[in-house]
């Protein structure tokens, strides 16, 4: 396996990063529970990815592999996703009869999010054609070196059970389960600050 180089993704790479993550989430259990229709997913998910993690571009905390086949959107402490835009996207793309269930699921996400300042990883994904090449591990290692330098904890929600072992290998621990109605299980995970 060739060494993987990770680089900071600048604003000029926003569209490419969003496309990579959209592709990587095409079979994600939670994303596809929210948008099971392929056309709706392909229309809304790129906008949702940008709203969820795009604020990281202004803080130099979005990374991609040099090959462009994997990316991670981190938000530093005190930087939030664009929640208003996320709600608007859900309202325009989800059937009204499903909104209560999805809203309850999102409320649980809010409940688990740490109250203390922390680094947050809203989105990390690889092109499905490039999985198994160590791209996700390289992205985690690179970003967590920055996180450790800051002396802060990190937080994420694993929307796919297949990814939990990757996060555990990088020091994250599950702190519960997020699940409501017909939703798949999402696993909130915390990584303690490193001294």
Buried (B, 14 or more C-beta within 10 A) or exposed (E): EEEBEBEEBEEEBBEEBBBBBBBBBBEBBBBBBBBEEEEBBEBBBBBBBBBBBBBBBEEEBBBBBEBBBBBBBBBBBEBEBBEEBBBEBBEEBBEEEBEEBBEBBBEBBEEBBBEEEBBBBBBBBBBEEBBEBBBBBBBBBBBBEBBBEBEBBBBBBBBBEEBBEBBBEBBBEEEEEBBBEEBBEBBBBBBEBBE
